[in-house]
Amino acid sequence: YDGCQEQPVDMDINLPDYCPDIQRILKCQIYPRITSRNVSGENLTLDGAYTVKVLYLDPEAKCVRCTESSDTFSADIVLKQPAENACVTAFTRVEYINCRATSPRKLNIHGAFSVCAKAVCQGQNEIVGNICGDDIEQKKNAFTVNNLVGFSHEQFSVDEILELAAGKPPADSIVRADAFASLQDYSIAANKLMVKGEILLKFLYMPDEENGMPQQMEYTVPFSQMLGCDGADETCLTDVRVSVAAVETEIKNDYSGEKTFFDTQMKLYASASFYKTAEVMSVSDAYSKKFDISVNAKQKTFESLVRFAGEDYVHKTTLSAEDNKIAKVIDVWNETSSTSAEIAGGRITFKGKYSLCVLAVNEANTPFYFERIAEYEYSKEIEDSGENLKCLAFINIGSINYRIEGSGV
């Protein structure tokens, strides 16, 4: 199976009593996340939750406010065949969202996101490798295949109590929590896979002060986890991936009663696929010196995995705020990205797009929001050669740095 299932989002949000009225909506977005994956027979079930967050201006148009609402979802996917030991990769993709204020204290939300999954399991193909008989003349070809010898996955939690930096105002509420898992090392020993890395965690929070502007805090949290990998060893080609499934944060008081701690639980999902290379001999043609024989053949395409590779790339771009002149940037973040790869002339070229969302303040000290799509292209030499090479590429946006230039960033 390799496809997507759309999940509708329809809800009304009534502002709590402690939230001021809506003057203007700045930003509305759906944040879906998959919390569990389960395969039973021919059925794949993906459970999760989503949160709709709305940033808006208060009646004086001087302060950014945030309200949110959450719900759960379940996607049931019918596979083509029973796949109890399938290698499952899954992700979510926001399709669209519409948000309008039906009154100063009520929001109507209509949108959709897709739950996408790919399930791969071991298959068998019969190949004639030799024909017995002294009278048989046969032509043989050798080719390389990769056998999937195992798949391992596990969801685990990393818990940390994080403190605000000196000089930062105490926190009142979390506007957004972004987290990215960076895999730094892995090793296989005694049917176990050890993965190590760092979580890059960024908070945008509302300070516990009247008419305060949202504040940023960034943290780096290490992680390590052991996964089972029966049948795999250090000779395997190994595809290891770690992603952040969810971030849950509660603001805590310090000894003086100020809200300066983030009690944070980060749920990570780690998966690993293990492949071993084997050489297969096949008979492509044959005849008998004594008898008439009938040879039936059919064409079959086999793909051979060469290697897994990763690359860090820094892309620079300039964003125009058009009618507004930026006096201060509150935050810049990414929500969507895409990439593709082409191999030609001994080089691999990556092309794609990603979104940049900007929350800023203009010269009149009024917060405003805008977003842009940036395009990138990156090329590098590759060691591998061959006419039929292809690359399946994916991208993760790790961190974003910015500075104000003229009227933009």
C-alpha positions, 0 to 999 in steps of 0.5 A: 500500500502507498497512498493517503486518506483525507481527514476532514476538520470542521469545528467551532471555537468559542473563546474562553472568558479570559481571552479578549475579543477578536479584532483580526485573525493573523494565522490559523493552522491544523497541526495533526500528529500520528500517535500509534500504528497497528497492523492486523491482518489486511488492516492498517490503523493509524490513530492520532490527534490534531490541534487547530491553533488560531493567532489573532489581534486583541481589540487594541491591535497591539497584542497577539493572542492565541486560542486552540482546540483539539480532537482525535482521529483514526484512519483505517486502511485496507491493505492488498494482502495480510502484512503482519510484519510490514514495514510501515512509514506514515506521515500527515499533510495539511491540505487546506484550512479556512477560518473566519470569525462569526462573532468577536468571540466565535471562530468557524474552522473548516479544513482537511489533512491527509494521513499518508502511509506506505506499507512494505512486506517481504515478497517471494519471486521464483527464478530459474537459476540452473537447468540440469542435463548434459544436453542443455546449453544455457545462458546465465546472468548474475545480478544483485538484489537486496533482501529485507531481513528485518524491520524495527520500530518503537515509540518512546518518550524523552522527559525534561524540565526546562528553565527559561533563560535569565532575563526572559519574562515568566510564561503564561501560555504556550503558543507553539512548540516545534521539535526536530529530531536529529539522528547523530549515530547508530550501532548494531550489536547483539540483535540490538540497535542503539540510536543516539541524537538530539532534539532541537526544541523551540517554544513560542510563549506568551509572557505573564505580563499585560500586553506582552509580546510573544517570546522565544526559547530554544533548547537542545535535548539529547536522546538515546534508545535501544531497538530490537533488530533480530536477524540484522548485523553490522553488514546490513544496509540500514535505514534509520529514521527518528521523528517527533510524534508529539510535544506535551508541555506544562508550565510550572512555577519555580521556588518563588512562584514565578512560571519559569519552568517547562515540564516537557514530554517529547514523544519520538518514533524511531524506525529502522529497516535492514537490508542484506545484499545477495547475488542471484543467478538466473537463466536467460536463454537455453536450448537442448542439443538432443530435444526440442524444448519450449522456453517460456520467459517473462520480464521482471524488474529488480531494484538494488539498493546502493546506499543511504545518504544524508546531507546538511544544506544551508539555504539563504533567501530574502522575504519581502513584507510588501506594505509593512516595514518590519521593526521587530521579528517575533518568530519565523518558522516552517510548516510545509516542504517538498523535494525531488532528486535527479541523477545525471552526469555524475551529480545528484540535484535536489530541487524543492520548496518550503514555506516560511511563516513570519510573525513580526511587528511593524513601525506602528508597533502593530503585530502582523503575519505573512508567509512566503514559499522559498525554492531551492536547488542543491547539487553535489557529486556522487560516488555511485555510477550507472545508467539506471540510478535513481534517488528517493529523497525527503527533506527535514527543516532543522533550524531557521536563523534570520535578520532584518534587512531593509523592509524584509528579512 
